Amino acid sequence: MRRSLPPASCRVSDTLIARGHHGVILTQPEPAATTDDAARVLGVDIGAITKSLVFLLDDDPVLLLVSAAHQVDLRRTGQRLDGVLVPASAELAVQMTGQEIDGIAPVGHPANLPTWVDTALSRHRELWATAGHPDTMFRTSYRELLRITAGLAVDVD
């Protein structure tokens, strides 16, 4: 039996298609509670999993797309972005993206967020990102991720 996609994942697929991506969203064959689990289920290196994280840059919400292989260095990344970078609250992240925590996609939000893409993701030929719900993912590449998000490259560690 085919499972229907959650509404947020449908919005992600529609946005992907509108931006020239194939828009195919996969539902995980088994729950993946962590990025390590997602990498194992997909059979990829943890560094190829893209985390979509909402931060405040000088009080303005922004999106950082980060390799799951490492953490964002707030001080250095903030300096690179010419501001003070702090994590957004979970409530603000959900409000800004219209998506659940642990399911935030790089696209498909009510309004476009300024987006920066971790340069570490460029080391992988194929990337995977959540698609609006924790049980959904889509495949992309670094160059395509920059294009579909109108993102800018940044070192986050």
C-alpha positions as a Markdown table, in Angstrom:
| # | Residue | x | y | z |
|---|---|---|---|---|
| 1 | Met | 0.0 | 0.0 | 0.0 |
| 2 | Arg | 1.3 | 3.4 | -0.9 |
| 3 | Arg | 1.6 | 6.0 | 1.9 |
| 4 | Ser | 0.5 | 9.5 | 1.1 |
| 5 | Leu | 2.9 | 12.3 | 1.8 |
| 6 | Pro | 2.4 | 14.7 | 4.7 |
| 7 | Pro | 1.1 | 18.1 | 3.6 |
| 8 | Ala | 4.5 | 19.8 | 4.4 |
| 9 | Ser | 6.3 | 17.3 | 2.2 |
| 10 | Cys | 3.8 | 17.9 | -0.6 |
| 11 | Arg | 4.7 | 21.7 | -0.4 |
| 12 | Val | 8.4 | 20.7 | -0.5 |
| 13 | Ser | 7.9 | 18.6 | -3.6 |
| 14 | Asp | 5.9 | 21.4 | -5.3 |
| 15 | Thr | 8.7 | 23.9 | -4.5 |
| 16 | Leu | 11.4 | 21.6 | -5.7 |
| 17 | Ile | 9.6 | 21.0 | -9.0 |
| 18 | Ala | 9.0 | 24.8 | -9.4 |
| 19 | Arg | 12.7 | 25.3 | -9.0 |
| 20 | Gly | 13.7 | 22.7 | -11.6 |
| 21 | His | 14.4 | 19.7 | -9.3 |
| 22 | His | 12.7 | 16.3 | -10.0 |
| 23 | Gly | 10.7 | 16.7 | -6.8 |
| 24 | Val | 10.8 | 13.0 | -5.8 |
| 25 | Ile | 10.3 | 12.6 | -2.1 |
| 26 | Leu | 11.1 | 9.3 | -0.4 |
| 27 | Thr | 9.4 | 8.0 | 2.7 |
| 28 | Gln | 11.9 | 6.2 | 5.0 |
| 29 | Pro | 11.4 | 2.4 | 5.0 |
| 30 | Glu | 12.0 | 2.5 | 8.7 |
| 31 | Pro | 11.9 | 5.4 | 11.2 |
| 32 | Ala | 15.2 | 7.3 | 11.5 |
| 33 | Ala | 15.3 | 9.1 | 14.8 |
| 34 | Thr | 18.8 | 10.6 | 14.2 |
| 35 | Thr | 20.9 | 11.6 | 11.3 |
| 36 | Asp | 23.1 | 8.6 | 12.0 |
| 37 | Asp | 20.0 | 6.4 | 11.6 |
| 38 | Ala | 19.1 | 8.2 | 8.3 |
| 39 | Ala | 22.6 | 7.7 | 6.9 |
| 40 | Arg | 22.4 | 4.0 | 7.9 |
| 41 | Val | 19.0 | 3.5 | 6.3 |
| 42 | Leu | 20.1 | 5.3 | 3.1 |
| 43 | Gly | 23.5 | 3.6 | 3.0 |
| 44 | Val | 25.4 | 6.9 | 2.8 |
| 45 | Asp | 28.1 | 8.7 | 4.8 |
| 46 | Ile | 26.8 | 10.8 | 7.7 |
| 47 | Gly | 28.4 | 13.8 | 6.0 |
| 48 | Ala | 26.0 | 13.5 | 3.1 |
| 49 | Ile | 23.0 | 14.1 | 5.3 |
| 50 | Thr | 22.0 | 17.8 | 5.2 |
| 51 | Lys | 20.6 | 19.3 | 8.4 |
| 52 | Ser | 18.3 | 22.4 | 7.9 |
| 53 | Leu | 18.8 | 24.6 | 10.9 |
| 54 | Val | 17.2 | 27.9 | 11.7 |
| 55 | Phe | 19.3 | 30.6 | 13.4 |
| 56 | Leu | 19.0 | 34.3 | 14.2 |
| 57 | Leu | 21.6 | 36.5 | 12.6 |
| 58 | Asp | 21.4 | 39.8 | 14.4 |
| 59 | Asp | 17.8 | 38.9 | 15.3 |
| 60 | Asp | 16.8 | 38.1 | 11.7 |
| 61 | Pro | 15.9 | 34.4 | 11.0 |
| 62 | Val | 18.2 | 32.6 | 8.6 |
| 63 | Leu | 18.6 | 29.0 | 7.4 |
| 64 | Leu | 21.9 | 27.1 | 7.5 |
| 65 | Leu | 22.1 | 23.9 | 5.6 |
| 66 | Val | 24.8 | 21.9 | 7.4 |
| 67 | Ser | 26.5 | 18.6 | 7.0 |
| 68 | Ala | 25.4 | 16.2 | 9.7 |
| 69 | Ala | 29.1 | 15.3 | 10.3 |
| 70 | His | 29.7 | 18.4 | 12.4 |
| 71 | Gln | 28.3 | 21.2 | 14.4 |
| 72 | Val | 28.1 | 25.0 | 13.6 |
| 73 | Asp | 30.7 | 27.1 | 15.3 |
| 74 | Leu | 28.5 | 30.0 | 16.2 |
| 75 | Arg | 31.2 | 32.6 | 16.8 |
| 76 | Arg | 33.3 | 31.9 | 13.7 |
| 77 | Thr | 30.2 | 31.4 | 11.4 |
| 78 | Gly | 28.7 | 34.6 | 12.8 |
| 79 | Gln | 31.9 | 36.5 | 12.0 |
| 80 | Arg | 31.9 | 35.0 | 8.5 |
| 81 | Leu | 28.3 | 36.3 | 8.0 |
| 82 | Asp | 29.1 | 39.7 | 9.6 |
| 83 | Gly | 26.9 | 39.3 | 12.6 |
| 84 | Val | 26.0 | 37.6 | 15.8 |
| 85 | Leu | 24.6 | 34.1 | 15.2 |
| 86 | Val | 22.4 | 32.3 | 17.8 |
| 87 | Pro | 20.1 | 29.2 | 17.5 |
| 88 | Ala | 16.5 | 30.1 | 17.0 |
| 89 | Ser | 13.9 | 28.7 | 19.4 |
| 90 | Ala | 12.1 | 25.6 | 18.3 |
| 91 | Glu | 8.9 | 27.6 | 18.2 |
| 92 | Leu | 10.4 | 30.2 | 15.9 |
| 93 | Ala | 11.9 | 27.5 | 13.6 |
| 94 | Val | 8.5 | 25.9 | 13.2 |
| 95 | Gln | 6.8 | 29.3 | 12.7 |
| 96 | Met | 9.3 | 30.3 | 10.0 |
| 97 | Thr | 9.4 | 27.0 | 8.1 |
| 98 | Gly | 5.9 | 25.6 | 8.6 |
| 99 | Gln | 7.6 | 22.3 | 9.2 |
| 100 | Glu | 8.3 | 20.1 | 12.2 |
| 101 | Ile | 11.6 | 20.1 | 14.0 |
| 102 | Asp | 13.7 | 17.2 | 12.7 |
| 103 | Gly | 11.8 | 17.4 | 9.4 |
| 104 | Ile | 12.7 | 20.9 | 8.3 |
| 105 | Ala | 13.6 | 20.9 | 4.6 |
| 106 | Pro | 15.8 | 23.4 | 2.7 |
| 107 | Val | 12.7 | 24.6 | 0.8 |
| 108 | Gly | 8.9 | 24.8 | 1.0 |
| 109 | His | 8.6 | 27.4 | 3.7 |
| 110 | Pro | 5.9 | 30.1 | 3.8 |
| 111 | Ala | 8.5 | 32.7 | 3.1 |
| 112 | Asn | 12.1 | 32.3 | 1.7 |
| 113 | Leu | 14.7 | 32.6 | 4.4 |
| 114 | Pro | 18.2 | 33.9 | 3.6 |
| 115 | Thr | 20.2 | 30.6 | 3.3 |
| 116 | Trp | 23.8 | 29.6 | 3.6 |
| 117 | Val | 25.1 | 26.1 | 2.6 |
| 118 | Asp | 27.9 | 24.4 | 4.4 |
| 119 | Thr | 30.9 | 24.0 | 2.1 |
| 120 | Ala | 31.6 | 20.6 | 3.7 |
| 121 | Leu | 28.6 | 19.3 | 1.8 |
| 122 | Ser | 30.5 | 19.8 | -1.4 |
| 123 | Arg | 32.7 | 16.8 | -0.6 |
| 124 | His | 29.8 | 14.5 | -1.4 |
| 125 | Arg | 28.5 | 13.7 | -4.9 |
| 126 | Glu | 25.0 | 13.0 | -3.6 |
| 127 | Leu | 23.2 | 14.7 | -0.6 |
| 128 | Trp | 20.1 | 13.8 | 1.3 |
| 129 | Ala | 17.8 | 16.3 | 3.1 |
| 130 | Thr | 14.6 | 16.0 | 5.0 |
| 131 | Ala | 11.5 | 17.0 | 3.1 |
| 132 | Gly | 9.2 | 18.7 | 5.5 |
| 133 | His | 8.6 | 15.7 | 7.8 |
| 134 | Pro | 11.0 | 13.5 | 9.8 |
| 135 | Asp | 10.1 | 10.4 | 7.8 |
| 136 | Thr | 10.7 | 12.0 | 4.3 |
| 137 | Met | 13.9 | 12.7 | 2.4 |
| 138 | Phe | 15.0 | 13.9 | -1.0 |
| 139 | Arg | 18.2 | 13.5 | -3.0 |
| 140 | Thr | 20.1 | 16.4 | -4.4 |
| 141 | Ser | 23.7 | 17.6 | -5.0 |
| 142 | Tyr | 25.7 | 20.5 | -3.5 |
| 143 | Arg | 25.4 | 22.6 | -6.7 |
| 144 | Glu | 21.7 | 21.9 | -7.0 |
| 145 | Leu | 21.2 | 22.7 | -3.3 |
| 146 | Leu | 22.8 | 26.1 | -3.8 |
| 147 | Arg | 20.6 | 26.7 | -6.8 |
| 148 | Ile | 17.2 | 25.6 | -5.4 |
| 149 | Thr | 17.7 | 27.6 | -2.2 |
| 150 | Ala | 19.4 | 30.6 | -3.7 |
| 151 | Gly | 21.9 | 29.9 | -1.0 |
| 152 | Leu | 25.5 | 31.1 | -0.5 |
| 153 | Ala | 28.4 | 28.9 | 0.5 |
| 154 | Val | 29.9 | 29.3 | 3.9 |
| 155 | Asp | 32.3 | 27.3 | 6.2 |
| 156 | Val | 30.4 | 26.6 | 9.4 |
| 157 | Asp | 33.0 | 24.9 | 11.5 |
